[in-house]
Amino acid sequence: MDHHDGITRIETFGVEQIPDHERHATPFDLFRLIFGGANTFATAALGRAPILFGRSFTTGGLAIARGGLGGATQVYLALLRLFSEPAAVYGPASARRPRHAAAGSALDSARVA
């Protein structure tokens, strides 16, 4: 069998012990394996939640897309606020608001309503 190196190759060894000269894994490879497994479990657990709550496949997919978009928007606004200007210049003493504060306030108001 052909045992070439490559991140996208399929493992060709079976249950037998891998020879020392064929071992090329790094700690980062183990991290990717464990991280991917943890994310797969979370995706499976959260992916069946809409069905458990009695939603159809379509409404469940729309809810997941809406939640993902909302979460991405919140992260984007937080990063924009973090990297746009120093936080020390905001507040009542300076009477300044960041340029994007109106958009953030509108999103917060919509989320509460």
C-alpha positions in Angstrom: 0.0 0.0 0.0 1.0 3.6 -0.6 1.6 5.6 2.7 2.2 9.1 1.5 2.2 12.1 3.9 -0.6 14.5 3.5 -3.3 16.1 5.7 -6.1 15.1 3.4 -5.1 11.5 2.8 -7.1 8.6 4.2 -5.4 6.4 6.8 -4.4 3.1 5.2 -3.1 1.4 8.3 -5.5 -1.0 10.1 -5.4 -2.1 13.7 -1.7 -3.2 13.4 1.0 -1.1 15.0 2.3 1.8 12.8 6.1 1.4 12.3 8.2 4.2 13.8 9.4 5.4 10.5 5.8 6.0 9.4 4.8 8.1 12.4 4.6 11.8 11.5 1.9 13.1 13.8 2.4 16.3 15.8 0.6 17.6 19.0 -1.3 20.0 16.7 -2.7 16.9 14.8 -4.0 15.5 18.0 -5.5 18.9 18.9 -7.4 19.0 15.6 -8.7 15.5 16.1 -10.0 16.2 19.6 -11.3 19.7 18.7 -13.2 18.3 15.7 -14.7 15.5 17.7 -15.9 18.0 20.3 -17.5 20.2 17.7 -19.2 17.3 16.0 -20.9 16.3 19.2 -22.0 19.8 19.9 -23.4 20.2 16.3 -25.3 16.9 16.6 -26.7 17.9 20.0 -27.8 21.4 18.9 -28.9 20.3 15.4 -31.6 18.0 16.8 -33.0 20.7 19.2 -35.5 22.2 16.6 -36.9 18.7 16.0 -37.2 18.0 19.7 -39.2 21.3 20.1 -41.6 20.3 17.4 -40.3 22.4 14.5 -40.2 21.3 10.9 -36.9 20.8 9.1 -37.4 24.1 7.2 -38.2 26.3 10.3 -35.4 24.6 12.2 -32.9 25.4 9.4 -34.2 29.0 9.3 -33.8 29.3 13.1 -30.2 28.0 12.9 -29.4 30.4 10.1 -30.9 33.3 11.9 -29.1 32.5 15.1 -25.8 32.2 13.3 -26.3 35.5 11.5 -27.3 37.2 14.8 -24.3 35.8 16.6 -21.9 36.7 13.8 -23.3 40.3 13.8 -22.8 40.6 17.6 -19.2 39.4 17.3 -18.6 41.7 14.3 -19.9 44.7 16.3 -17.9 43.8 19.4 -14.7 43.5 17.4 -15.4 46.8 15.6 -15.9 48.5 18.9 -12.8 46.9 20.3 -10.5 47.9 17.5 -12.0 51.2 16.2 -11.0 53.7 18.9 -9.5 53.5 22.4 -12.2 52.8 24.9 -10.9 55.5 27.2 -12.3 58.3 25.0 -15.9 57.1 25.4 -18.3 58.0 28.1 -20.2 60.9 29.6 -17.2 63.0 30.5 -16.1 63.2 26.8 -19.7 63.2 25.4 -18.4 60.9 22.6 -19.9 57.8 21.1 -18.3 55.5 18.7 -19.4 55.7 15.1 -21.1 52.4 15.2 -22.9 52.8 18.5 -26.2 53.7 16.9 -26.2 50.4 15.0 -25.3 48.5 18.2 -28.0 50.3 20.1 -30.6 49.5 17.4 -29.6 45.8 17.5 -29.8 45.7 21.3 -33.2 47.3 21.2 -34.5 44.9 18.6 -33.1 42.0 20.7 -34.9 43.1 23.8 -38.2 43.7 22.0 
